[in-house]
Structure formats: structure tokens, C-alpha cells
Amino acid sequence: MIDSKPIHSVVPSHPVAMRRMRHAIATFEALKGLAAFAAVVGALDLMHHDVRHLAIELIGRFHLNPEAHYPSVLLHYANLIPDANLHALFLLAAGYIAVRLVESYGLWNDYAWGEWLGALSGGIYIPFEVNHLLHRPSLINGLVLVGNMFLVAFLTVQLWRRHDLINH
């Protein structure tokens, strides 16, 4: 039987549980921002090396078949890096990192704008995640979609509850 309870009755309402959930989301968002920062630093470091040569050495060191799927993907992207528009990539990455860290700060400190930013920035990905799941169904892709939908639903309910408190 399908549970027909409204979403706001399913999301925890105890203040400590809500704070812990916001802190967990804030920590996750901060980790995503820091991971993106580490990736940018690593990519910038690779710009000073022959990336294709490094990829070939890595494939050889692990005795992988260069024609296999993952090694060929690695070689494909190693070929793209020297021609990449670094300025545009850096700006995109900086924007992503800034949004994640600002959102994390707002959620951790229980600001409404942090919940808005989290719900909107998470909601933007849902259509892309649905499309990705439809074209490449997998457990991981399904879990990413469900997790993101939960995050957006939780933050939306928090905003709804905040709105109800203000207006009543």
C-alpha cells in the first residue's frame, strides 16, 4: 500500500533532528565544494605535464588494455585537456565551488537563504539526473537521483515550515 501522508509529515520535525539533517547536508555540500577545489588544483597541475604520456604510463603500469572501455576513456580525455578552454573551465569551477561553500555556510547557520540556495541548486540537477538514469540505468544513478530529490524535498519542507511559522 502506498503511503499517502503529505511530504511535510514524513520529514522530521523535531528541532534537533532538523538541525542534524541541515548540518549533514551542509557538510556534504562543503565536501563537494572542497572536492571540486582539489580537482581544479589537480587539473591545473596537470597542465604543466604531458597528460597523454601520463595516461599511457598509468595504463601500462597497471597492465591494462588501452582498447578496454575505461583506459580508452582516460586516453580520450587526456587528449582533450591540452585544447580545453581553461579560462571558462576555471570560471565554471569557481562558481560551482562558491555556490557549494556559501550554501553550506547558510545551511549550517540555519539561514533561509541557505535553504533556498540548496533547494534551487539541487533542483536544477534533477531533470539531468532523470535523463541520465533513463539513458544509463544503474543503481548508483538511481541513488543519486533519489538522494538529490530527498535533499530538495527536505529543504523545501523546511522553507514551507519556516513560512508557516512567520505567517501564523
Secondary structure, 3 states (H helix, E strand, C coil): CCCCCCHHHHCCCCHHHHHHHHHHHHHHHHHHHHHHHHHHHHHHHHCCCCHHHHHHHHHHHCCCCCCCHHHHHHHHHHHHHHHCCHHHHHHHHHHHHHHHHHHHHHHHCCCHHHHHHHHHHHHHHHHHHHHHHHHCCCHHHHHHHHHHHHHHHHHHHHHHHHHHHHHC
